[in-house]
């Protein structure tokens, strides 16, 4: 969303068409509202607190933004790692399926394809629990960081260092934009 916001700013500077600017701004605001109401963190909030989905979506996203954890979420690479792990699982199953297909039939490609699809899907399903755990950690940390400090001080310190580093990066980028030379 931040990249789209920058794109709108660039387009606003380059074009004189007010209608195009208005449409892009409206679409960006709609997308921002959708993100606020349809996110994985809302499901986690529902599971933890038992509130309804809309209330949880509103509360969880505003809580994450207020605590500055939205920047950590943007740098979360869990989804990429899970995708890579699922691809590896699919490839291993494709190799096994191809070997089995070569031994028993004349269609090893069909067995390899089916092996890949089944392996990829099963690995993705199983590894999705890791993503759920990461989401839960983010929501619980945003709600009560002190509990993480009491129960898992090493992880708490890692989260605090990451938040501090991201805060410094954002400040440096913000200063560069504001104090940089104008063209």
Backbone torsions as a table, in degrees:
resi	resn	phi	psi	omega
1	UNK	NA	-36.1	178.8
2	UNK	-64.5	-37.9	178.1
3	UNK	-65.4	-41.3	177.4
4	UNK	-65.4	-37.2	177.8
5	UNK	-62.6	-42.1	177.0
6	UNK	-64.3	-38.8	178.1
7	UNK	-61.8	-41.3	178.0
8	UNK	-63.5	-40.1	178.5
9	UNK	-63.4	-43.1	179.0
10	UNK	-64.3	-44.5	179.5
11	UNK	-64.3	-38.4	179.4
12	UNK	-61.0	-36.4	179.6
13	UNK	-74.6	-31.7	-173.2
14	UNK	-91.3	-20.4	-175.6
15	UNK	-115.7	152.4	177.7
16	UNK	-104.0	0.6	-176.0
17	UNK	-81.4	108.6	-179.8
18	UNK	-66.6	-34.7	-179.2
19	UNK	-64.3	-44.7	179.3
20	UNK	-63.2	-41.8	178.2
21	UNK	-62.7	-42.3	-179.9
22	UNK	-64.8	-43.8	179.9
23	UNK	-63.7	-46.4	179.8
24	UNK	-63.4	-41.4	178.5
25	UNK	-63.9	-41.2	179.0
26	UNK	-64.0	-45.0	179.1
27	UNK	-62.5	-40.5	178.8
28	UNK	-64.2	-42.5	178.5
29	UNK	-65.5	-37.7	176.5
30	UNK	-63.5	-42.6	178.8
31	UNK	-63.7	-41.0	177.7
32	UNK	-62.2	-40.6	178.5
33	UNK	-68.0	-38.0	177.0
34	UNK	-62.2	-41.5	178.7
35	UNK	-62.9	-37.9	179.6
36	UNK	-64.8	-33.9	-174.4
37	UNK	-99.9	-20.4	-179.7
38	UNK	-121.7	89.6	179.3
39	UNK	-144.2	159.5	-178.6
40	UNK	-67.7	-26.7	-177.3
41	UNK	-68.7	-27.8	176.5
42	UNK	-67.1	-41.0	177.6
43	UNK	-61.4	-40.0	178.0
44	UNK	-64.6	-42.4	179.0
45	UNK	-62.7	-39.8	176.7
46	UNK	-62.3	-44.6	-178.0
47	UNK	-65.7	-37.1	-177.4
48	UNK	-77.1	-46.5	-170.2
49	UNK	-105.9	-13.6	177.8
50	UNK	73.9	20.2	178.3
51	UNK	-85.8	170.1	178.9
52	UNK	-74.2	165.0	-170.8
53	UNK	-65.6	-47.7	-176.5
54	UNK	-62.1	-45.5	178.0
55	UNK	-62.4	-42.4	179.1
56	UNK	-65.1	-40.2	179.5
57	UNK	-62.9	-46.1	179.8
58	UNK	-63.1	-46.2	-177.2
59	UNK	-68.5	-43.9	-175.4
60	UNK	-67.7	-44.6	-178.0
61	UNK	-68.2	-40.8	178.8
62	UNK	-66.8	-36.0	177.3
63	UNK	-64.6	-45.0	179.8
64	UNK	-63.6	-40.3	178.6
65	UNK	-69.4	-41.6	-178.5
66	UNK	-63.7	-36.4	-179.7
67	UNK	-85.1	-5.0	179.4
68	UNK	79.4	17.7	-177.1
69	UNK	-87.1	-13.0	178.0
70	UNK	-61.0	-31.4	176.6
71	UNK	-68.5	-38.0	175.8
72	UNK	-65.0	-38.9	-179.6
73	UNK	-63.5	-39.3	178.5
74	UNK	-63.3	-28.0	179.6
75	UNK	-94.9	5.9	179.8
76	UNK	-71.7	121.9	-178.0
77	UNK	-103.9	12.9	-176.8
78	UNK	-59.0	-43.5	-178.8
79	UNK	-60.5	-40.9	179.1
80	UNK	-65.5	-43.7	179.7
81	UNK	-63.6	-40.6	179.6
82	UNK	-66.7	-39.9	176.8
83	UNK	-62.6	-44.4	178.5
84	UNK	-63.0	-43.3	177.6
85	UNK	-62.3	-38.4	178.6
86	UNK	-68.3	-39.0	176.4
87	UNK	-63.4	-41.9	177.5
88	UNK	-62.4	-44.6	176.8
89	UNK	-60.4	-41.1	177.7
90	UNK	-65.2	-40.6	179.5
91	UNK	-66.1	-42.6	177.8
92	UNK	-61.1	-44.5	179.0
93	UNK	-66.9	-33.1	176.8
94	UNK	-66.2	-40.8	178.0
95	UNK	-63.9	-46.6	178.5
96	UNK	-62.0	-43.7	178.9
97	UNK	-64.2	-39.8	177.6
98	UNK	-63.4	-41.8	178.2
99	UNK	-65.3	-43.3	178.9
100	UNK	-65.1	-38.3	178.8
101	UNK	-67.7	-33.3	179.1
102	UNK	-70.3	-34.8	-179.0
103	UNK	-73.3	-44.5	-170.9
104	UNK	-97.4	-25.9	-174.0
105	UNK	-140.6	-179.1	177.3
106	UNK	-98.5	9.8	-176.5
107	UNK	-123.4	65.2	-178.9
108	UNK	-67.9	-25.1	-179.3
109	UNK	-66.5	-37.7	178.6
110	UNK	-65.0	-43.8	179.0
111	UNK	-65.9	-39.0	179.3
112	UNK	-65.1	-43.4	179.2
113	UNK	-63.7	-45.7	178.8
114	UNK	-64.7	-39.7	177.4
115	UNK	-60.9	-42.4	179.0
116	UNK	-63.1	-48.3	-177.8
117	UNK	-61.5	-45.6	-179.7
118	UNK	-66.8	-45.2	-179.8
119	UNK	-63.3	-43.1	179.5
120	UNK	-62.7	-47.4	-178.0
121	UNK	-65.1	-43.6	-179.6
122	UNK	-65.1	-44.2	178.7
123	UNK	-64.0	-42.1	179.2
124	UNK	-62.4	-41.4	179.5
125	UNK	-65.0	-44.9	-178.3
126	UNK	-69.0	-43.3	-177.8
127	UNK	-73.5	-13.4	178.6
128	UNK	-63.6	-22.1	176.8
129	UNK	-63.9	-31.3	177.2
130	UNK	-65.0	-43.7	177.7
131	UNK	-61.0	-42.0	178.3
132	UNK	-62.0	-38.7	178.1
133	UNK	-65.1	-42.5	179.3
134	UNK	-63.5	-43.5	178.3
135	UNK	-61.1	-42.6	179.0
136	UNK	-63.4	-40.7	177.5
137	UNK	-61.7	-43.7	179.0
138	UNK	-60.8	-46.7	-177.5
139	UNK	-67.0	-44.9	-179.5
140	UNK	-67.0	-37.2	177.6
141	UNK	-65.8	-39.9	178.1
142	UNK	-65.8	-37.7	-177.9
143	UNK	-71.3	-45.3	-176.4
144	UNK	-150.2	85.1	-179.1
145	UNK	-63.7	-28.2	-178.7
146	UNK	-62.1	-36.0	179.0
147	UNK	-62.5	-38.7	177.2
148	UNK	-65.8	-37.6	179.2
149	UNK	-64.4	-39.1	-178.9
150	UNK	-71.9	-44.5	-173.5
151	UNK	-87.9	-33.4	-177.6
152	UNK	-140.7	76.0	-174.1
153	UNK	-63.3	-34.3	179.8
154	UNK	-64.7	-44.5	178.8
155	UNK	-67.1	-37.0	177.6
156	UNK	-61.2	-45.3	179.8
157	UNK	-63.4	-37.4	176.9
158	UNK	-63.8	-43.3	179.0
159	UNK	-64.1	-42.0	-179.6
160	UNK	-65.8	-40.4	176.8
161	UNK	-63.9	-41.4	179.1
162	UNK	-64.3	-42.9	177.7
163	UNK	-63.0	-40.5	179.7
164	UNK	-65.6	-42.3	179.7
165	UNK	-64.2	-43.0	179.5
166	UNK	-66.3	-39.3	177.6
167	UNK	-61.3	-39.6	178.3
168	UNK	-67.0	-40.8	179.5
169	UNK	-63.5	-44.2	179.6
170	UNK	-62.9	-42.2	179.0
171	UNK	-63.5	-43.0	179.8
172	UNK	-63.7	-45.1	178.4
173	UNK	-62.8	-40.1	-179.4
174	UNK	-64.7	-43.9	178.9
175	UNK	-64.1	-40.9	180.0
176	UNK	-61.2	-42.3	-179.5
177	UNK	-66.3	-43.2	-175.7
178	UNK	-75.0	-40.5	-174.0
179	UNK	-97.0	-0.9	-179.0
180	UNK	-68.5	160.4	-179.4
181	UNK	-67.7	144.3	178.4
182	UNK	-94.4	143.2	-178.0
183	UNK	-105.5	NA	NA
